[in-house]
Amino acid sequence: MENFSVAISYKGSLGWVEYDEAEHKVKVTLGDDEGKVRAEKFLTTPHNIKIPHETLLDFTEETIDPNTSAEALKIVLTRLWEATDVHVDWSRPVDYVKAHRHY
């Protein structure tokens, strides 16, 4: 089973968020301690999020725990930047970031 991971950045530091499928655990790797703490706190806490359904007006509020699955984590990641200033770099190749942890 392959773990999900995505690149992140915070104040000039690059890193990544990884979801361990076997342990159902989120791990944040980031060179900036402040950003790491902010991201870890946000990504290990359940959140009430309005989830869309059939139409643009069809939402239900659901409690999403990012530690339950990679899909739940992905939903919570969409709220990370607004809450913590940690940016999710969806299009940045995470393998590149893991090999080169700087700009």
N, C-alpha and C positions, 0 to 999 in steps of 0.2 A: 504494500500500500504506500503510495507516494504522498508525502506531506505537501500541503498547499503553502506557498509563500509568495509574498508580494513586496516590492521595493517601497521604502518610505524615505522621507527626508525631513529634516528639522534644522532650521538656522544654519544651513551649509553642511550639515552632517548627513551622510547617507547611511541607510541600514535596511532592515527588512523585518517583516512580521511573518512568523511561521506558525502553522497549525499542525500539531502532532496528532494524527488520526488515532494512533494506538492509545495515547494517554488522554485524549480530549483536552489538550492544553495549548494555550496561546503563548508563544515566546517572542519577545521583542529584542532585536539586536540593533543598537544605535549608538554611535560614538558620543552623542550629547546626553549626559545623564538626566538633565531636566526633561528633555523630549522623551527619553526612554521611560521615565517614571510616569509622565502624563499619559503616554500611549498604553503602558501596562495597566495602569489604573482603569482607564476607559475600556480597554479590551478584555478585562477580566470581570466586568460588572454587567449584569443583565440590564437591558434598556427597553423602555416602552416605545415602539416605533410603529407608525402607521404604514401598513403594508398594502400596496395596490392590488386590485383584483381584476374584474372584468372590464371596467370603464375607468376613465380619468377621475370620476367622482366616487368610485367604489373602493373605500379604504376601511380597514379595521385595525384597531390598535392591538398589537401583540407584544408580549414580552419576549425579547430575543436575548438568549444567553450565548455569547460568542464562543463559549467553551464547549458547546454541545456538538457542533459540526463545522466543517469548512464553509458550508453554505450560510450558516448563521453568522459566522465571522465575517463573511463577505458583506452581508447586509449591514452589520455594525460598522465595518470599515468605511461605508459610505457617509458616515456621520463623524468620522475621526477628526478630519481637518477643522471643521467648524467648532468642535468642542475642545481641541487641544493644540491647534496650530501645527500638528504633525500631518504632513501631506502624504497621501498615498499615491505613489508613482505607478499607476496601473500599466502604463505603456513602457516603462523602463525595464529592460530585461534583468530580472532578479539575479540570475547567474552572474551577470556582469558586475552587479553591485557586490555580490558576495566575494568576487575576486578582486575588485577595485573599490574599496570603501571610501573613495574621495571623488570629488568632481574633476 
